[in-house]
Structures are given as C-alpha cells and as structure tokens.
Amino acid sequence: MRPFRLLPLFLFASASTLAHAEVYKCIDASGRVTYTNDHTLARNCVRLQSDQAVSSVPAPTSRPAAGAAPAAAFPRVNPADQRARDDTRRQVLENELSTEESALAAAEKALAEQEAVRFGGERNYQKVLDRLQPFKDKVELHKRNIEALRREISALR
C-alpha cells in the first residue's frame, strides 16, 4: 500500500522534466524570424538559452488623427429617403406575405386531397402517415414563413 502513496509524487516530479523544451531561433533567406522547439526543423538555427528572462511589451495604442470623425459616426440619410426605403421594404414584405399565403392555401389543398385518398397497399396506418408527412411539412413551412413575415412587417416603423 505504501508504494501507491509515492506514485502521484513520482508522476508529478517526472512531468516537470517533460515540460522543458529547447527553443531555436531561425532566420530564413528573406529575413523572417521564426521560433521552433522541433529540433528536426531547426536547421541553420541558433538555440536560445533557457535562462533568459521573458518580457512582454504591450502594443502601442493608436490614437485617431486630429479632426478625424469618431468611429460611430454613420452617414446621415435624409428622412424622406429613409421613409421611401421603408415604404419600399414594406411593399416587398407585403408582396412576399401574399405569395406565402397563396402557397399555404395551395399546400393545404394538396394535403386535404391526399388525406381523402386511401391506397390499397396502405393497410397499415403508419404508411398513410408517412405518405402525408411531406405535405404536412410543407404546410408548416408556409405557416412559419407567414409568421416571420408578419413579425417583420410589424417591426417596421
């Protein structure tokens, strides 16, 4: 039992030696500097000393040029132009809504026609449900589209 108490201590001590790695500084022909710890890639590189202090310098903050507009300044749109844009958008959404409503009516009609038909090979009710599912899915899709379009129209100013 006593050797198992020493096992975590041994694992902790050996893990710290695995964390040590040699770092190489490489400069290629075009002058780019790269660092690596893979000794197979470290050809024509210089091994860095491990006792060097690590330092970090924060990046300089950029200041806006004098007289520059703040980042949140958006171009202003003439209220009449914006109203015309909103009216055009409302008209497009209402056209889409009427198209979706007519598509919903057609999908509901197709579903009703399919529900009225019973094929001889469909003695199992699950086969009927499987045949009707695409029609039901289409009806639900058009209903969701209509709800979304109505929400969008109500959100307009």
Secondary structure, DSSP 8 states (H G I E B T S, - for coil): -HHHHHHHHHHHHHHHHHT----EEEE-TT--EEEE--TTT-TTEEE--TT--------------TT---TT------HHHHHHHHHHHHHHHHHHHHHHHHHHHHHHHHHHHHHH---TT--SHHHHHHHHHHHHHHHHHHHHHHHHHHHHHHH--
